[in-house]
Amino acid sequence: MIQLENIFKRYNDTTVVENLNLNIAAGEIVGIIGHNGAGKSTTLKMIAGLVEPTSGSARVMGRDIRKDSVKIKQHIGFLPEESPLYEAMTARQYLLFFSELYQMPREKALKRIEQLLDSLGLAEKDKLTGEFSKGMKRKTAIARALLHDPDLLILDEPNSGLDPLTSFFILHYLKTLKSEGKTIILSAHNLFHVESICDRVGIIKNGKLLVFDTMESIRARLGKREYQVIFNADEKLDYEWVNGHYIFRAAEVESIAAMLETISANGWILMDLSMKESALEEIYVKLMTN
């Protein structure tokens, strides 16, 4: 679906993206994260054909992004971080206007608009977008990006500034789109959202791609795994005491097994055994501060 090889993007003497190599398969949801100014939005815009790389090879859906950008854009839906609407139009009018830009037949466009507004839960189709909440505006912008039924959806901060319930709805909606065969690339500052929805995650720092892998592999390489045993005993012990229980923590399974044997041998009461793995946010902070 997408192959970026040795991509550089420079503005005068400033290198924004440096030697980027990225391969994304059809049907994946991929998250691109990094600090402000890391090169995330520039990377998304290069994939979308809105910004041309300074050097390197960029192919999307088998086509060269430089030579065939017009044909590629016909199959891409792009949602920028800031996406103002025409506030004197209703949601239906706004989408119908863009359907004409896409040269969609009117009957097909009207059917598609109703389908999208219904699937996104936008019941007030004839209300002016200027009267919409931020969540409703974002849903309308997503509908615009999906209007021409693109194969590739590129979203820059799709949940920016939204309340938790609307954010959850949009994440669930993106999973539905994936089940329909769409490829989705998104950038987000909320790393919990990225971790919960993405098949693979890329971390960019100062224009360089540091990591691009599944969360499982990222945790195995850069995170940590901790096991926790919670138990009770009728005697004073030299273990951590929290909320009326003793807690034993260790990174090795062998240490936990030995602790379980100790609990059994002494007749103590096992309350809980759990495992905690590093969250993406913890790994991200570690990479950004090193």
N, C-alpha and C positions, 0 to 999 in steps of 0.2 A: 504493500500500500504506500509506504513512505520510506525513502532511502535518502538520508543526508550524509554526505561524505566530505570530510575535511572542509566544512563550511566556516568561512570567516565573514564577519560583517563589520566594516569600519566606517566611521563618520569622521572625515578629515584624519586627524592623528589619533582618534580614540577607537580602540577595538572593543566592540560591544559583545560580539560572539566570536569565540576563538576555537578553531579546529574542532567543530562539532560533528560528531558521528552518531547517527540515530537511525534505527530501523524499527518501524512500527508495522505490525501485521494488521490485515483487515479484521474488523470485529473486536478490536481491543479498546479498552478505556485506559488511556495513559495520562498520568498527571505530571506536570512540569512545575517544580517549585524552586524557590530561591529568594534571596533578599531583594529589596527594591533596587532596581538598576542592574540586576544580575544578567539580564538578557532574555528573560522569559517571554515578554510580549513581542520582542523583536523576532525571536525564534518562531512564535506562533504566526506572526505576520509573514515571515519568509515562507512557511509551509502553505499559507493561504494565498501566496502570490501577490501580496500587497507591498512587500519590500523585497528587493532583489539582493541576493548575496553578493558580497564583494568578490569572493572566490569560492571554489569548491563545487561539488556536484549535488544537485537537489532534484529528486524525482518523486512525483506524487502520482499514484495510480498508473505507474509505468511511463509517465510522460515527463519530459524535461520542463521544470517550472519556468525557465527563461523562455523557451521556444513555444510552449503550449499553454501559457498561463490562462488564456481566454477559455480554452476547452476545459482546463482543470477547474477553474472557478465555477463552471456550470454544475459541478458535482460537489461543491464545498458550501457549507453553511458556516458563517463566521459571526461570532458575537464578541464585540469589543468590550473592554471593561466599562467604559462609559458609552452608553447607547441611548442618547436622547430620542424621544419620539416626536411626531408632529402632533402637538397637544390640542390642536383645533379639530382633529379627526377622531372618530370613534375607532375602536380596535378593529372592527370589520372594515371600515373605510381605509384605515392605514394599511392593512394587509392586502386589501384589494389593489391599492395604489402600487404596492411592491410587486404584486402578481403581474401587473401590466408591464413593469420594468423587466420582469423575467419572461415576458411574452407568453404567459400562460393563457390558454383558452378560458374565457370568462366563466363558463359553466363548471369547468374543472377547477378553476381557482376558488369559486364560491363553495364548492363541495369540500375542497381541501381546507379552506379557512374555518368552516364550521367544525370539521374534524379536529383541527389543531386546537381551537378555542375550547372545545368540549374536553379534549384530553388533558388540557392544561388547567381545567377548572375555572376558566374565565367566563362566567355566566353573563356579566354585564357587557355584552358585545357592542351595544349601541350607546355606551357611555363614553364621553370624551376622555381620551387618554390623559389629558391634563388634570383630570379629577381622580386619576388612579392612585392607589398606594404604590410605594416603591416595588413591592412584591408583584403587583399586577402589571406594572410597567416592565419588570424584568421578564415576566411570563410572555408578555406581548412581543418583546424583543426576541425571545427564544422562538416564538411562533414564526416571526419573520425569518430567522435563520433557517428554519425547517420548511418554509413555505414551498420551495421547489424540490422537496424530498431528496436532499443531498446524501451522498454516500459517506461523506466525511464531515464531521461537525467539530469546529474549533471554537472553544469557549474560554474567554479571558475573564476570570473571576465571575463565574455565573451566579454565585451566591453572595456577591458583595453587598453588604449592608442589609441583608434580608433577615427577618426574624427566624428563629429556629424551626418553626413549623413549615414555613414556606421553603426554607432551605432543604428540609427533609423531603418535602414533596418533589422538589426539583431533582434531588439525588435519586429518588425512586423513579422519576420520569426518565432520567438518563439511563438507568438500568433497563428500563423497558425498551428504550431505543436500541441499546446494545443487543437485546434479545431479538430485535427486528433486523439485525445485521449491520447496524451503523458502526462506524469507527469514530471514536470520540477522543479528542485531545483537549485537556483543560489545564488551566493554571489557577491556583487558589492559594490563599494565605491560611485558610482553615485546614490544617493538616489532618485533623480527624476526618474531614470530608474526603480528602484525597486517599487516606488510608482505607476508608470504608468502601470506596467505590472502584478504585483503580486496579487494573490487572498488573501494571508496571508503573514505576515512579522514577522520574529523572530529577536529580538535584543539581542545580546550576549555581556556581559561585564565581563572581567576577567574569562572566562570559564563558566559563569552562564547565563542561559536563563532568561532575565528579562521580556520579553514580547513575546507573540506569538498569533497574532489575525489578523482580517481584519483591513484595514486602517480605516474604519468607526468606529470600536470599539476602536482602538488605539487613534483616535482623541477624541472620546467621553470621554475616561478615562484620557488621558494625555495632550491633546491639548486644544486649545481655539477656540472659534468662535466669530468673530467680524462682526457687521453690519455697513455699511457705507452709509450715505445719503449725496449726493452732491446737493447743491441748490444755486440759485441766489436770491439776494434781492437788492432793490434800496436804501438801507440804511446801515449804518455802524452797524455791529452786533458783539457781543462778542463770535464769533465762529472761528475755525481754517480757515485760508484763504490760499488756494493753487491754483496757476495758474488761478486766476480770479474767483474762486468759493469758496463758504463756504462748509465746510465739518463737519459733525457730526458723531461721532463714538460711538458705545455702544455694549455691549455683550448681553444685554437683549432685547428680542422682544418688551416688553412693552415700553421700553425707545424709541425705534424706532417708534412705533405706536404713542406715544405722540408727537414725533418730527414731524411726518407727519401731525398730526392734527394742530400743530403750524404753519407749512409751509402753509397749506391750509387756516387757519384762517387769516393769515396776507397777503395772496395774493402773497407769494413768489413763485418762479419757481423751481419745482423739476426737477433736471437734471439727477440724477441716484440714484438707490438703489441697493446695492450689498452686498454680504456676502463673507467673507474671513475665511477660516479654516486653522489651523496650518498645515504646510507641514511636511512631514516625517523628513526632515533635522532638523527642529526646535525642534521637539520632541526628536530626537536622541541626539542632542547637550545637551538638558536639562537632559536626562538620564545619559549621559556620564560624565557630570560635577557635578552631585549630589553625 
